[in-house]
Amino acid sequence: MANYHADKKGRYGRFGGAYIPEMLQPNIDDLSARYLDIINSEEFQKEYLSLLKDYVGRPSPLYYAKRLSEKYNTNIFLKREDLNHTGAHKINNTVGQILIAKKMGKERIIAETGAGQHGVATATACALMGLKCVVYMGETDIERQAPNVVRMKMLGAEVVPARSGNKTLKDATNEALRDWICNPEDTFYLIGSVVGPHPYPDMVARLQAVISEEIKVQMKEKTGKENPDYVIACVGGGSNAAGSFYHFLDEESVILVAVEASGLGIDSGETAATIALGDIGIIHGSKTYLMQDDDGQIIEPYSISAGLDYPGIGPQHSHLKDTGRAIFLSATDDEALEAVRELTLLEGIIPALESAHALAALKKMKFNKEDNVVITVSGRGDKDLETYMNRFHLK
């Protein structure tokens, strides 16, 4: 059987690893040596699980979407990560990494954010633990995700605009890495997705694995079987997908579906469909698929969704693509917006634009009537209301 998890060197097949500046080597070596012992310790697990239950509000519901199921003539369940504290799956990871940072004696936390949900979740965890928080965010994303910027500032975070490139997630990540290089002693870089140098992809996946762990228990309660037939999630860097897939990776009967953002279309030049268009290269310390030109320069991504316009993808997802373990689809801006309207009007749930890309897969796939299909609603749509008002002419 293929191994879909990281080996001791952080490799997923031919992907992953740690390609980092020499200045960061001590930090990465220290984290690599300690993160598993910390996560597996009884003390960490007790505190982490307590916070997930009493602070985050887990387990998040697995909701049978009756009207959506009727429309597609199958059984559709929604994993409601949008109901977590802060409104997305990101808090699962930030609460865990904050505990790791404290165990390692770090007092200053830096983070990157695109849609702002990871920034809000990081600022929330820092406020909870009394740690200084600096969040890097692309200037373009600051404008289109203004409500989350306000939330971060209210929580005491310093929000620093990234003004290079197309001023989105990639550029925010670049700025955060520069900060970490300059402040290696007291600073912990709290990465929000399954990207970056080892051990981040594995660490974030482990912290998000609570999603699939709960799905198995909840499916058993609702259907009598632990395993659904399909698990569908959106993917940019890919943390909610990694968490949704984690406990099903070795269950070959479960079909895993990841949905990228194809923006204005895969061949439009305005897209973020990394798996569809990418080649193997190095981005932010990891070997993976990324969008690059013939000279190896990063191609600027585009998506209406601020959380999915990343030019790379997590190395585990690259491995899942290579091995054929997961199916990768893509959805355009318009298809995602159509999915927003559909879920809102059929089920009374307004999803985030990121999550809408996963929901758009329903129109691209054929299901049997008896199939059980789980879709992860990774976040709620409050942060995207300005976009929805403009696109749906609601003003």
C-alpha positions as CSV (number, residue, x, y, z in Angstrom):
1,M,0.0,0.0,0.0
2,A,1.2,3.5,-0.8
3,N,2.2,5.7,2.0
4,Y,0.3,9.0,1.9
5,H,1.9,10.6,4.9
6,A,5.3,12.3,5.4
7,D,8.4,10.2,6.1
8,K,10.9,11.2,8.8
9,K,12.5,13.8,6.4
10,G,9.2,15.3,5.5
11,R,8.9,13.7,2.1
12,Y,5.6,12.7,0.5
13,G,7.0,10.6,-2.3
14,R,9.1,13.0,-4.3
15,F,7.5,16.1,-2.7
16,G,8.0,18.0,0.5
17,G,11.3,18.5,2.4
18,A,12.8,21.7,3.8
19,Y,14.5,24.0,1.3
20,I,15.3,27.0,3.6
21,P,17.9,29.7,4.2
22,E,20.7,28.8,6.6
23,M,19.5,31.4,9.1
24,L,16.3,29.4,9.6
25,Q,17.9,26.0,9.9
26,P,18.2,26.0,13.7
27,N,14.5,27.0,14.0
28,I,13.3,24.3,11.6
29,D,15.6,21.6,13.2
30,D,14.4,22.5,16.7
31,L,10.7,22.3,15.6
32,S,11.3,19.1,13.6
33,A,12.9,17.5,16.6
34,R,10.2,18.4,19.1
35,Y,6.8,18.8,17.4
36,L,5.8,15.1,17.5
37,D,6.8,14.6,21.1
38,I,4.8,17.7,22.0
39,I,1.7,16.8,20.0
40,N,1.7,13.2,21.3
41,S,2.2,14.2,25.0
42,E,-0.6,13.7,27.4
43,E,-0.3,17.3,28.6
44,F,-0.7,18.7,25.1
45,Q,-3.6,16.4,24.2
46,K,-5.5,17.2,27.3
47,E,-5.2,21.0,26.8
48,Y,-5.7,20.9,23.1
49,L,-8.8,18.7,23.2
50,S,-10.2,20.8,26.0
51,L,-9.8,24.0,24.0
52,L,-11.3,22.4,20.9
53,K,-14.4,21.4,22.9
54,D,-14.9,24.4,25.2
55,Y,-13.4,27.2,23.2
56,V,-13.6,26.3,19.5
57,G,-17.0,24.5,19.9
58,R,-16.2,21.1,18.5
59,P,-17.3,18.7,17.3
60,S,-18.7,20.7,14.4
61,P,-21.9,19.2,13.1
62,L,-22.2,16.9,10.2
63,Y,-25.5,18.1,8.7
64,Y,-27.6,16.1,6.3
65,A,-28.5,18.7,3.6
66,K,-32.0,17.4,2.6
67,R,-32.9,19.8,-0.2
68,L,-29.5,19.7,-1.7
69,S,-29.6,15.9,-1.6
70,E,-33.0,15.9,-3.3
71,K,-31.7,18.2,-6.1
72,Y,-28.7,15.9,-6.8
73,N,-30.5,12.7,-6.1
74,T,-27.8,11.5,-3.6
75,N,-27.1,11.8,0.2
76,I,-25.1,15.0,0.9
77,F,-23.7,15.7,4.3
78,L,-22.0,19.1,5.1
79,K,-19.2,19.1,7.6
80,R,-19.9,22.5,9.3
81,E,-16.5,24.0,9.9
82,D,-18.1,27.4,9.4
83,L,-19.7,27.0,12.8
84,N,-16.4,27.0,14.7
85,H,-15.3,30.0,16.8
86,T,-13.9,32.5,14.3
87,G,-16.0,31.0,11.5
88,A,-13.6,28.6,9.8
89,H,-11.5,25.5,10.1
90,K,-8.3,27.6,10.7
91,I,-8.8,27.7,14.5
92,N,-8.1,24.0,14.8
93,N,-4.6,24.6,13.7
94,T,-3.8,27.9,15.4
95,V,-4.9,26.7,18.8
96,G,-2.6,23.7,18.4
97,Q,0.4,25.6,17.1
98,I,0.1,28.3,19.8
99,L,0.4,25.5,22.4
100,I,3.5,24.2,20.6
101,A,5.0,27.7,20.5
102,K,4.4,28.2,24.2
103,K,6.0,24.8,24.9
104,M,9.1,26.0,22.9
105,G,9.3,29.3,24.8
106,K,8.4,31.6,21.9
107,E,6.8,34.9,22.8
108,R,6.1,36.5,19.4
109,I,3.9,34.9,16.8
110,I,3.9,35.8,13.1
111,A,1.5,34.6,10.4
112,E,0.5,35.1,6.8
113,T,-3.1,35.2,5.7
114,G,-5.1,35.4,2.4
115,A,-8.8,35.4,3.1
116,G,-8.1,36.6,6.6
117,Q,-9.5,33.6,8.4
118,H,-6.1,32.3,9.4
119,G,-5.1,35.7,10.5
120,V,-8.2,36.1,12.7
121,A,-7.7,32.6,14.1
122,T,-4.0,33.3,14.9
123,A,-4.9,36.7,16.5
124,T,-7.6,34.9,18.5
125,A,-5.3,32.2,19.8
126,C,-2.6,34.9,20.6
127,A,-5.1,36.9,22.6
128,L,-6.2,33.8,24.4
129,M,-2.6,33.0,25.4
130,G,-1.3,36.6,25.9
131,L,1.3,36.5,23.0
132,K,2.3,39.2,20.6
133,C,0.9,38.8,17.1
134,V,2.0,40.1,13.8
135,V,0.0,39.1,10.7
136,Y,1.2,39.7,7.1
137,M,-1.6,40.2,4.5
138,G,-1.5,41.2,0.9
139,E,-2.6,44.8,0.3
140,T,-5.2,43.5,-2.3
141,D,-6.6,41.1,0.3
142,I,-6.7,43.8,3.0
143,E,-9.1,45.7,0.7
144,R,-11.4,42.8,-0.3
145,Q,-11.4,41.2,3.2
146,A,-11.9,44.3,5.3
147,P,-14.1,42.7,8.0
148,N,-11.4,40.2,8.9
149,V,-8.8,43.0,9.1
150,V,-10.9,44.8,11.6
151,R,-11.3,41.6,13.6
152,M,-7.6,41.0,13.7
153,K,-6.9,44.6,14.9
154,M,-9.6,44.3,17.6
155,L,-7.9,41.1,18.8
156,G,-4.7,43.1,19.3
157,A,-2.8,41.9,16.2
158,E,-0.6,44.2,14.1
159,V,-1.6,43.8,10.4
160,V,1.3,44.5,8.0
161,P,0.4,44.9,4.3
162,A,2.5,43.1,1.7
163,R,2.9,45.4,-1.3
164,S,5.0,43.2,-3.7
165,G,3.8,41.0,-6.5
166,N,0.0,40.9,-6.9
167,K,-0.2,41.8,-3.2
168,T,-2.0,38.5,-2.1
169,L,-1.2,35.3,-0.2
170,K,2.1,34.4,-1.8
171,D,3.5,37.9,-1.1
172,A,2.3,37.8,2.5
173,T,4.1,34.5,3.0
174,N,7.3,36.0,1.5
175,E,7.1,38.9,4.0
176,A,6.4,36.5,6.9
177,L,9.5,34.4,6.0
178,R,11.7,37.5,5.8
179,D,10.5,38.5,9.3
180,W,11.3,35.0,10.7
181,I,14.8,35.2,9.2
182,C,15.4,38.5,10.9
183,N,13.9,37.4,14.3
184,P,14.7,33.7,14.7
185,E,15.2,33.6,18.5
186,D,11.9,34.8,20.0
187,T,9.5,34.3,17.0
188,F,7.4,31.4,16.0
189,Y,6.0,31.3,12.5
190,L,2.5,30.0,12.6
191,I,1.8,28.8,9.1
192,G,-1.9,28.5,8.1
193,S,-1.8,25.7,5.6
194,V,-0.2,22.4,4.7
195,V,2.6,24.3,2.9
196,G,6.2,25.4,3.7
197,P,9.2,23.5,4.9
198,H,8.9,20.3,6.9
199,P,7.5,19.9,9.5
200,Y,4.7,22.4,8.8
201,P,2.8,20.3,6.2
202,D,2.7,17.3,8.5
203,M,2.1,19.4,11.7
204,V,-0.8,21.3,10.2
205,A,-2.4,18.1,8.7
206,R,-2.2,16.4,12.1
207,L,-3.9,19.4,13.8
208,Q,-6.6,19.6,11.1
209,A,-7.2,15.8,11.2
210,V,-9.8,16.3,13.9
211,I,-12.2,17.0,10.9
212,S,-12.0,13.6,9.4
213,E,-11.8,11.9,12.9
214,E,-15.2,13.5,13.7
215,I,-16.6,12.7,10.2
216,K,-16.0,8.9,10.9
217,V,-17.8,9.0,14.2
218,Q,-20.7,11.1,12.9
219,M,-21.1,9.0,9.7
220,K,-21.4,5.9,11.9
221,E,-24.1,7.6,14.0
222,K,-26.1,8.7,11.0
223,T,-25.6,5.9,8.5
224,G,-24.3,2.9,10.4
225,K,-21.0,3.1,8.4
226,E,-17.8,5.1,9.3
227,N,-16.8,5.7,5.8
228,P,-18.6,7.9,3.3
229,D,-18.3,7.2,-0.5
230,Y,-16.9,10.6,-1.2
231,V,-15.2,13.4,0.7
232,I,-15.0,16.7,-1.2
233,A,-13.0,19.8,-0.1
234,C,-11.6,23.0,-1.7
235,V,-7.9,23.3,-2.0
236,G,-5.5,26.3,-2.2
237,G,-2.6,25.4,0.0
238,G,-5.0,22.7,1.2
239,S,-5.3,22.5,5.0
240,N,-9.1,21.9,5.2
241,A,-8.7,19.2,2.5
242,A,-5.8,17.6,4.3
243,G,-7.8,17.5,7.5
244,S,-10.9,16.2,5.8
245,F,-9.0,13.4,4.0
246,Y,-6.6,12.5,6.8
247,H,-8.3,9.4,8.3
248,F,-9.6,8.2,4.9
249,L,-6.2,8.2,3.1
250,D,-5.8,4.4,3.6
251,E,-9.5,3.7,3.0
252,E,-9.3,3.1,-0.7
253,S,-13.1,2.8,-1.0
254,V,-13.5,6.5,-0.1
255,I,-13.1,8.7,-3.1
256,L,-11.2,11.9,-2.2
257,V,-12.0,15.0,-4.3
258,A,-10.1,18.3,-4.1
259,V,-11.4,21.4,-5.9
260,E,-9.0,24.1,-7.0
261,A,-9.9,27.7,-8.1
262,S,-9.7,28.2,-11.8
263,G,-10.6,31.8,-11.6
264,L,-11.7,33.1,-15.1
265,G,-10.8,29.7,-16.6
266,I,-7.9,27.3,-16.6
267,D,-6.5,28.7,-19.9
268,S,-7.5,32.3,-19.2
269,G,-4.2,33.4,-17.6
270,E,-6.2,34.5,-14.6
271,T,-6.4,31.3,-12.5
272,A,-5.0,29.5,-9.5
273,A,-5.4,25.9,-10.7
274,T,-2.0,24.7,-9.7
275,I,-2.5,20.9,-10.2
276,A,-4.0,21.5,-13.6
277,L,-1.3,23.8,-14.8
278,G,1.7,23.4,-12.5
279,D,5.2,21.9,-12.8
280,I,7.4,20.6,-10.0
281,G,9.5,23.3,-8.3
282,I,10.3,24.9,-4.9
283,I,8.0,27.4,-3.2
284,H,8.3,28.7,0.3
285,G,10.7,25.9,1.4
286,S,8.9,22.9,-0.1
287,K,9.1,20.9,-3.3
288,T,5.7,20.6,-4.9
289,Y,3.6,21.5,-7.9
290,L,3.5,25.2,-8.6
291,M,2.6,27.6,-11.4
292,Q,5.8,28.9,-13.0
293,D,7.0,30.0,-16.4
294,D,9.8,28.5,-18.5
295,D,12.4,30.4,-16.5
296,G,11.1,29.0,-13.2
297,Q,9.5,32.4,-12.2
298,I,6.3,32.2,-10.2
299,I,3.2,32.9,-12.3
300,E,0.9,35.2,-10.3
301,P,-2.3,33.4,-9.4
302,Y,-5.9,34.8,-9.5
303,S,-9.1,33.8,-7.9
304,I,-12.2,35.6,-6.6
305,S,-11.4,33.7,-3.4
306,A,-8.7,35.3,-1.4
307,G,-7.9,32.0,0.4
308,L,-7.3,30.0,-2.8
309,D,-5.2,32.3,-5.0
310,Y,-1.9,30.6,-4.1
311,P,0.5,29.6,-6.9
312,G,1.5,26.3,-5.2
313,I,-0.2,23.5,-3.3
314,G,0.7,21.4,-0.2
315,P,3.3,18.7,-1.0
316,Q,0.9,16.0,0.3
317,H,-1.7,17.0,-2.2
318,S,0.9,16.8,-5.0
319,H,1.6,13.3,-3.8
320,L,-2.1,12.4,-3.8
321,K,-2.3,13.7,-7.4
322,D,0.8,11.7,-8.5
323,T,-0.4,8.5,-6.9
324,G,-4.0,8.9,-8.1
325,R,-5.3,8.7,-4.6
326,A,-7.3,11.9,-5.0
327,I,-9.3,13.4,-7.8
328,F,-8.5,17.1,-8.6
329,L,-11.2,19.3,-10.1
330,S,-11.4,23.0,-10.6
331,A,-14.2,25.6,-10.4
332,T,-14.3,29.1,-11.9
333,D,-15.3,32.2,-10.1
334,D,-18.8,32.1,-11.7
335,E,-19.2,28.4,-10.8
336,A,-18.3,29.2,-7.2
337,L,-20.8,32.1,-7.0
338,E,-23.5,29.9,-8.5
339,A,-22.8,27.4,-5.7
340,V,-23.0,30.1,-3.1
341,R,-26.5,31.0,-4.3
342,E,-27.6,27.4,-4.5
343,L,-26.5,26.5,-0.9
344,T,-27.9,29.7,0.5
345,L,-31.3,29.4,-1.1
346,L,-31.7,25.6,-0.6
347,E,-30.2,25.2,2.9
348,G,-30.1,28.7,4.5
349,I,-26.3,28.5,4.8
350,I,-24.1,31.3,3.3
351,P,-20.7,29.7,2.7
352,A,-17.3,31.4,2.2
353,L,-16.1,31.7,-1.4
354,E,-13.4,29.1,-0.7
355,S,-16.0,26.5,0.4
356,A,-18.2,27.3,-2.6
357,H,-15.5,25.9,-4.9
358,A,-16.0,22.5,-3.1
359,L,-19.8,22.8,-3.5
360,A,-19.4,23.5,-7.2
361,A,-18.1,19.9,-7.6
362,L,-21.7,18.7,-7.3
363,K,-22.4,19.8,-10.9
364,K,-19.2,18.2,-12.2
365,M,-19.7,14.7,-10.8
366,K,-22.2,11.8,-11.1
367,F,-23.4,10.1,-7.9
368,N,-25.5,7.1,-7.2
369,K,-28.7,7.6,-5.2
370,E,-27.4,5.5,-2.3
371,D,-24.0,7.3,-2.2
372,N,-23.0,9.2,0.9
373,V,-21.2,12.4,0.0
374,V,-19.4,14.6,2.6
375,I,-18.5,18.2,1.6
376,T,-16.5,20.3,4.0
377,V,-17.9,23.8,4.4
378,S,-14.6,25.3,5.5
379,G,-15.8,28.7,6.4
380,R,-18.8,31.0,6.5
381,G,-19.5,33.8,4.1
382,D,-19.6,36.9,6.3
383,K,-16.2,38.0,5.1
384,D,-17.3,37.8,1.5
385,L,-20.6,39.8,1.8
386,E,-19.2,42.8,-0.1
387,T,-18.4,40.5,-3.0
388,Y,-21.8,38.9,-2.8
389,M,-23.6,42.2,-2.7
390,N,-21.7,43.4,-5.8
391,R,-22.1,40.2,-7.8
392,F,-25.7,39.5,-6.9
393,H,-26.8,43.1,-7.2
394,L,-28.0,43.2,-3.6
395,K,-27.2,46.9,-2.8
